Structure formats: structure tokens, C-alpha cells
């Protein structure tokens, strides 16, 4: 089960390149993101461009801010096969995944990270994906899948998912793009 709420940019306001002030499930920490429709055109990713095979109607972009940051703080399960007892004995793995990209030869990009924290809020582990460079996109408008997987650190109780879009060149658009953001947990051991 994906622990990220609205990791596919499908919920809430949006549909054009116009920035939105709020994003369902996310806290807008900095800048002004846009939830752009794949059908919007104008140089933005389309259904014909590389990206998730199964995609909805929209994706995240950095809007028109030089730096845009979205945050989600997620409480990890207390009980069950991926609950605290399993985490504390090293029997839960996580996978952070997302499709990250940008526009043509520009180096604007998106970075996705997850920071696990203990009960006091102290960071205990960090995984970072992206940004995907223009060379990695073969200098075309595209989203490329990135994943990271490891053991959830013992003592972890929450996960902070951070999605950051950075404009690296000129222009007014922050052409970092992201879609299909997910954080999943998998039990790896026997019964608890």
C-alpha cells in the first residue's frame, strides 16, 4: 500500500501550468507548484512522452518559483506485519519510488527524498532520488523512474517525504516534473 497521499497529483486544484496555493495531502513548504494535465501541451510532458506506463491525467511541476518544496509527514504503522515490533527487529523494508524529469535540454529538475525519524523526531535514515539530468533523459522532455529500497531503521516511527523542484536556468517556469510518487513497506521476516 502506498503511504503517500496524492502521489499522483490527481486530487485537488490544478490541470494547467498555473501555480496552486494548496495540494491535497501535501504541505506547500516553499514556492508554488502546478499540477499540470498531460493534455495541456505547450512543451509540458504529454501522454506520448516517456513516463509512467500507467499514468493518470496530471503530474507535478515546480510552477513558476525558482524552488518549490512539498512535504508529507507520515506516521508508520503501529501494529501488524510492518508495525513497530517488526521495524525494531529489522524486518521491514521500504521502497521509495517516483518518476522524475524535466524539459528538453534544460537542467531544471525534481528531487524526492524520505527521511525516517524516531519517536523524538530525530532523523535516523535518509534516501534521496534525483534529480534526473537532461543527459539521463536523452535531452528530451521525459519522466524517468527512480527507486530506492532498504531496511526501515529500527526505532523509526515517522517518515518525511520531501519533493523539491529546482529551476537551474533562465526562464520563468520551473520545469522539474514528478509523478507516481510512492512509499511502500514490506515485511521481510516471520511472525511477530
C-alpha positions in Angstrom: 0.0 0.0 0.0 1.3 3.5 -0.9 1.7 5.5 2.3 1.9 8.8 0.2 -1.4 10.7 -0.2 -1.9 12.1 -3.7 1.4 10.9 -5.0 -0.1 11.0 -8.5 -1.2 14.7 -8.5 -4.7 13.7 -9.3 -6.5 15.3 -6.4 -7.3 18.9 -5.7 -7.0 22.0 -7.8 -4.9 22.2 -11.0 -4.9 21.0 -14.6 -3.0 23.8 -16.1 0.5 25.3 -15.7 -0.9 27.9 -13.3 0.5 27.6 -9.8 -1.8 26.4 -7.0 -1.7 27.5 -3.4 -2.5 24.1 -1.9 -2.0 20.5 -2.9 -4.2 17.7 -1.4 -2.2 15.6 1.0 0.9 17.8 0.9 2.2 20.8 2.7 3.5 23.5 0.3 6.6 24.4 2.2 8.1 26.7 -0.4 7.2 28.2 -3.8 4.1 27.5 -5.8 3.6 24.1 -7.5 1.5 23.4 -10.5 -0.5 20.2 -11.1 -0.3 20.1 -14.9 -2.6 17.9 -17.2 -0.7 15.6 -19.6 -3.1 17.0 -22.2 -2.1 20.6 -21.5 0.6 20.8 -24.2 2.8 23.8 -24.6 6.0 21.8 -24.2 4.9 20.1 -21.0 5.0 16.3 -20.9 2.3 14.6 -22.9 1.0 11.0 -22.9 3.3 10.4 -25.8 6.5 11.4 -23.8 8.4 8.9 -21.7 6.9 8.5 -18.3 4.8 6.0 -16.2 3.1 3.3 -18.3 0.0 3.7 -16.2 -0.5 7.4 -15.6 -3.4 9.5 -14.5 -4.3 12.8 -16.1 -1.8 15.1 -14.2 1.7 15.4 -12.9 3.6 17.7 -10.5 5.7 20.6 -11.7 7.6 23.4 -10.0 5.2 26.1 -11.2 7.0 29.4 -11.6 9.1 29.5 -8.4 12.9 29.1 -8.5 12.5 26.5 -5.8 9.3 24.7 -4.8 9.0 22.2 -2.0 6.2 19.8 -1.0 6.3 17.9 2.3 4.3 15.0 3.8 4.8 13.7 7.3 3.6 10.0 7.5 3.1 8.0 10.7 4.4 4.5 10.2 2.0 1.6 11.2 2.0 0.9 14.9 0.8 -2.7 14.6 0.8 -5.6 12.1 3.4 -7.1 9.8 5.0 -3.8 9.1 4.4 -2.3 12.6 6.8 -1.1 15.3 7.8 -4.5 16.6 8.8 -5.6 13.1 10.6 -2.3 12.4 12.5 -2.5 15.6 13.8 -6.0 14.8 14.9 -5.0 11.3 12.1 -7.0 9.5 10.6 -4.2 7.4 11.9 -2.9 4.1 10.8 0.3 2.4 10.7 1.3 -1.3 10.7 4.9 -2.3 9.7 5.4 -5.9 8.9 8.2 -8.3 9.0 9.3 -11.9 11.2 12.4 -12.1 12.1 14.5 -15.0 12.3 17.8 -16.8 12.0 19.7 -20.1 14.2 19.0 -23.2 17.8 20.1 -22.7 17.1 22.2 -19.5 18.6 21.1 -16.2 15.5 22.1 -14.1 14.8 19.0 -12.0 12.9 17.3 -9.2 14.4 15.6 -6.2 12.5 13.1 -4.0 13.6 12.0 -0.5 12.4 10.2 2.5 13.8 10.9 6.0 12.9 8.4 8.7 12.6 9.8 12.2 12.4 8.2 15.7 9.7 9.0 18.3 11.6 12.2 19.3 11.7 13.4 15.7 15.4 12.8 15.3 16.4 11.7 11.8 17.7 8.1 11.7 18.0 7.5 7.9 17.7 9.3 4.5 17.2 8.2 0.9 17.3 10.7 -2.0 16.3 10.2 -5.6 17.1 12.5 -8.5 17.2 15.0 -9.9 17.2 13.3 -13.4 19.6 15.2 -15.6 19.0 16.2 -19.2 21.6 13.6 -20.3 19.7 10.9 -18.4 16.5 12.0 -20.3 18.4 11.9 -23.6 17.8 15.7 -23.8 14.1 15.3 -24.3 11.1 16.1 -22.2 10.5 13.0 -20.1 10.0 11.4 -16.7 12.3 8.6 -15.7 11.6 6.1 -12.9 13.9 6.2 -9.9 13.7 3.9 -6.8 15.5 3.2 -3.6 14.9 0.3 -1.2 16.4 -0.6 2.2 15.5 -1.7 5.7 13.4 0.7 7.7 15.8 1.7 10.6 14.9 0.3 14.0 13.2 2.9 16.1 11.7 4.7 13.1 8.2 6.0 13.8 7.5 8.5 11.1 8.7 9.2 7.5 9.0 12.7 6.0 8.6 12.6 2.2 10.0 15.7 0.5 9.5 16.6 -3.1 11.7 19.6 -4.3 11.6 21.2 -7.7 14.6 23.5 -8.7 14.9 25.8 -11.6 18.5 25.8 -12.7 18.5 28.1 -15.8 16.6 31.1 -17.1 13.0 31.4 -18.0 10.0 31.8 -15.7 8.9 28.1 -15.5 10.3 25.7 -13.0 10.4 22.7 -15.3 11.1 20.0 -12.8 8.4 17.3 -13.1 7.3 14.4 -11.0 4.6 11.7 -10.9 3.7 8.4 -9.4 5.4 9.1 -6.0 5.2 6.2 -3.6 6.5 4.9 -0.3 5.7 1.3 0.5 6.6 -1.1 3.3 7.2 -4.8 3.0 7.5 -7.3 5.9 10.7 -9.5 5.4 10.6 -11.7 8.4 8.4 -14.3 10.2 5.6 -13.7 12.6 5.9 -11.2 15.4 
